[in-house]
Amino acid sequence: MREAASPRVVAQSPDYLVLYKPHDMHTAPLCAGGGGALLDWAAERFPELATMRGLKAFEGGLLHRLDFGTAGLVLAARNEASFEKLLSQQRGGLFIKEYDALASKSDRLLSGFPPDGFSLPRGALESPPFTVSSGFRAYGPGRKSVRPILHGKPAYQTEVLSLEPAAVGSGVVQFRVRLARGFRHQVRCHLSWLGFPILNDALYGGSGGDAPLALKASFLRFADPASGERREYRL
């Protein structure tokens, strides 16, 4: 699942940009003038991105973020009117994202996870789709990770669309999952809770070495803020 090492523009219109973020790059700067993030790269080419108020400080026209280690597609608005329309879709669960991940089976439940683990209907692993759902809480030193909350509100859902062996005899499984509303580390935490931590994800029990996190944001679907027509982009 090794991806390109440089950011790029995947698609553009007068109202939005679909950007590619490589592994090991921040989506937005961590502080004013931080530099080196995807937003900084994009704002050099589309200066309007940096002047927008954004979801949080230093996030400009970004509609969402990817973890530092995750590669894939990121959506950004180029004007305030489009930002508001896309944000409304996001809040209404109409901005759909899909991720591809490589994971391996583990029977070790990490500390802080609900003690009973996650219970699936019989046969669910053999016959997806199925959904993993929970609230989340920050966890651990520096609150760097999250843990599921069984009765947390709001509940965030990770729909497992498919899982299949990545290669015969490798013990590695390839997942494709879908999110309508996302939380920090949601896919990483939910797959670990399911018993399949993502490869090279030491924070959530994944095996592997220094290779990039085996997680890619591979698909976006939303309505064009100008025309209302469906837009879909896949890596």
LINQUIPE-V715438 format. One record per pair of residues at least 12 apart in sequence whose ideal C-beta (glycine too) atoms are under 8 Angstrom apart, sorted by the first residue. I is the first residue (numbers start at 1). J is the second residue. D is the distance in Angstrom with one decimal. If there is no record, write none. Layout:
BEGIN
i/j/d
I/J/D
I/J/D
END
This chain:
BEGIN
i/j/d
1/100/6.9
1/102/5.6
1/212/7.9
1/214/5.1
1/215/8.0
1/216/5.9
2/211/7.9
2/212/6.7
3/22/6.2
3/23/6.5
3/71/4.2
3/72/7.7
3/212/7.7
3/216/6.3
3/235/7.8
4/20/6.9
4/22/6.0
4/71/8.0
5/22/5.3
5/23/7.7
6/22/6.2
7/19/6.4
7/20/5.9
7/21/6.0
7/22/6.1
7/25/7.0
7/38/5.5
7/41/4.9
7/42/7.3
8/20/4.8
9/42/7.7
9/45/7.5
10/73/6.4
10/233/6.0
10/235/7.8
11/231/8.0
11/233/5.8
13/78/7.9
13/224/7.3
13/226/7.4
14/78/6.6
14/79/7.9
14/226/7.4
15/77/6.8
15/78/5.7
15/79/6.4
15/81/7.9
15/82/4.0
15/224/7.3
15/225/4.9
15/226/5.2
16/75/6.3
16/76/6.5
16/77/5.4
16/78/6.0
16/82/5.8
16/86/6.8
16/224/7.9
16/225/6.5
17/42/6.6
17/46/6.4
17/49/7.5
17/61/7.9
17/75/7.5
17/76/4.8
17/78/6.4
18/73/5.9
18/74/7.4
18/75/5.9
18/220/6.5
18/233/5.1
19/38/6.1
19/42/5.7
19/73/7.3
19/74/4.7
19/75/7.7
19/76/6.3
20/71/7.6
20/72/7.1
20/73/6.4
20/74/7.6
20/235/7.4
21/38/4.6
21/66/5.5
21/70/7.6
21/71/6.2
21/72/6.3
21/73/7.8
21/74/5.3
21/217/7.9
22/71/5.4
23/69/5.9
23/70/7.2
23/71/4.7
23/212/3.9
23/213/6.5
24/68/6.3
24/69/6.1
24/212/6.6
25/37/6.8
25/38/5.9
25/68/7.0
26/38/7.0
26/68/5.7
27/39/6.7
27/62/6.5
27/65/4.0
27/66/5.3
27/74/6.1
28/56/7.9
28/58/5.5
28/59/4.6
28/60/7.3
28/62/5.8
28/65/6.1
29/58/4.9
30/58/7.5
31/58/6.8
32/57/7.6
32/58/6.3
34/58/7.2
38/74/6.4
39/58/7.6
39/59/7.0
39/60/5.4
39/62/6.1
39/76/7.6
42/76/6.6
43/60/6.6
46/78/6.4
48/61/7.3
48/78/5.5
48/79/6.8
49/61/4.5
49/62/7.8
49/76/5.8
49/78/6.8
52/77/7.0
52/79/7.7
52/80/6.3
52/83/6.1
53/80/7.6
55/87/7.6
60/76/7.2
61/76/4.4
61/77/4.3
61/78/6.2
61/83/5.8
62/74/6.7
62/75/7.7
62/76/5.1
63/75/4.6
63/76/6.5
63/77/6.5
63/83/7.5
63/86/5.3
63/87/6.6
63/90/6.1
63/95/7.1
64/90/7.2
64/95/7.8
64/97/7.5
64/182/6.7
66/217/5.6
67/184/7.7
67/185/6.7
67/188/7.4
67/213/7.4
67/215/7.7
69/200/7.9
69/201/7.7
69/212/6.4
69/213/3.6
69/215/7.2
70/99/7.9
70/213/6.0
70/215/4.8
70/216/7.1
70/217/6.2
71/212/7.2
71/215/7.6
71/216/5.1
71/217/7.2
72/99/7.3
72/215/8.0
72/216/4.8
72/217/2.7
72/218/6.0
72/235/6.5
73/97/7.8
73/217/5.1
73/218/7.0
73/219/7.1
73/220/5.1
73/233/6.0
73/235/6.4
74/217/7.4
75/95/7.6
75/220/5.8
75/222/6.9
77/225/7.2
81/225/7.2
82/225/4.0
82/226/7.2
85/223/8.0
85/225/4.0
86/222/6.4
86/225/5.6
89/222/5.6
89/223/6.1
90/181/7.7
93/180/4.1
93/181/5.7
94/180/7.5
94/222/7.0
94/223/6.9
95/180/7.3
95/220/7.6
95/221/7.5
95/222/4.8
96/178/6.4
96/179/7.5
96/180/5.9
96/219/7.6
96/220/7.2
96/221/4.1
96/222/7.3
97/178/7.2
97/179/5.0
97/180/8.0
97/182/6.6
97/217/6.2
97/219/6.8
97/220/5.9
97/221/8.0
98/161/7.2
98/176/6.2
98/177/6.7
98/178/4.9
98/179/7.6
98/217/7.7
98/218/5.6
98/219/3.7
98/234/7.9
99/175/7.9
99/176/7.3
99/177/5.2
99/178/8.0
99/179/7.4
99/187/5.2
99/215/6.1
99/216/6.5
99/217/5.4
99/218/6.3
100/174/6.8
100/175/7.0
100/176/5.5
100/215/7.6
100/216/4.9
100/218/4.8
101/174/7.3
101/175/4.6
101/176/8.0
101/177/7.1
101/187/6.6
101/191/6.3
101/198/5.0
101/214/6.0
101/215/4.8
101/216/7.5
102/166/5.7
102/172/5.5
102/173/7.3
102/174/5.7
102/175/7.7
102/198/6.8
102/199/4.8
102/214/3.8
103/172/7.1
103/173/5.4
103/175/6.0
103/191/5.5
103/196/3.9
103/197/6.0
103/198/5.0
103/199/6.3
103/206/7.1
103/214/7.4
104/171/5.5
104/172/5.5
104/173/6.9
104/196/6.8
104/197/7.2
104/199/6.4
104/206/7.5
104/207/5.7
105/171/7.0
105/173/7.2
105/195/6.1
105/196/5.9
106/192/7.7
106/195/5.9
106/196/7.1
106/197/5.5
106/205/5.8
106/207/7.8
107/195/6.9
108/205/6.2
110/192/6.5
110/204/6.8
110/205/5.3
112/139/4.9
112/140/7.2
112/147/4.3
113/147/5.9
113/148/6.5
113/192/7.8
113/193/5.9
114/148/6.1
114/149/8.0
114/150/5.3
114/193/8.0
117/193/6.9
117/195/7.3
118/132/6.3
118/148/7.7
118/193/4.9
118/194/5.6
118/195/7.7
120/194/7.7
125/163/7.0
128/160/5.0
128/161/6.2
128/162/5.5
128/163/6.0
129/159/5.7
129/160/6.0
129/161/5.2
129/162/7.6
130/159/7.6
130/160/5.5
131/157/5.2
131/158/6.9
131/159/5.0
131/160/7.2
132/157/7.2
132/158/4.6
132/160/6.8
132/190/4.5
132/193/6.8
132/194/5.9
133/155/5.0
133/156/7.0
133/157/4.7
133/158/7.5
134/148/3.7
134/149/5.9
134/150/6.4
134/152/6.1
134/155/6.3
134/156/6.6
134/190/7.2
134/193/7.5
135/148/7.2
135/149/3.8
135/150/7.8
135/151/7.2
135/152/1.5
135/153/6.0
135/154/6.8
135/155/5.8
135/156/7.0
136/148/6.4
136/149/6.2
136/152/6.5
136/156/6.6
136/183/5.1
136/184/7.5
136/185/7.9
136/186/7.2
136/189/7.0
137/149/5.5
137/152/7.2
144/203/6.8
145/185/6.5
145/189/7.4
145/203/5.2
145/204/6.9
146/183/7.1
146/184/6.1
146/185/5.0
146/186/7.9
146/189/5.3
147/189/7.0
148/189/6.4
148/190/7.3
148/193/5.5
154/181/7.6
156/179/7.7
156/181/5.9
156/182/6.9
156/183/4.7
156/186/5.6
157/179/7.4
157/180/7.1
157/181/7.5
158/177/5.2
158/178/7.7
158/179/6.2
158/186/6.2
158/187/6.1
158/190/4.3
158/191/7.8
159/177/6.3
159/178/4.4
159/179/7.5
160/175/6.4
160/176/7.7
160/177/5.4
160/194/7.8
161/176/4.6
161/177/6.3
161/178/5.6
162/174/7.9
162/175/7.2
162/176/4.8
163/175/4.9
163/176/7.7
163/196/7.8
172/199/6.8
173/196/6.0
175/191/6.4
175/196/7.0
176/218/7.7
177/190/7.8
177/191/7.7
185/203/7.8
185/204/7.6
187/215/6.5
188/201/5.7
188/203/7.2
188/204/5.0
188/215/6.8
189/204/6.2
191/204/7.7
192/204/4.0
192/205/5.5
192/206/7.5
198/213/6.4
198/214/5.4
198/215/5.4
199/211/7.4
199/213/7.7
199/214/3.9
200/212/6.4
200/213/5.3
200/214/5.7
201/213/5.6
201/214/7.6
201/215/7.5
216/235/6.7
218/234/6.0
218/235/4.7
219/232/7.2
219/233/7.0
219/234/4.6
219/235/7.5
220/232/7.1
220/233/5.0
221/233/8.0
END
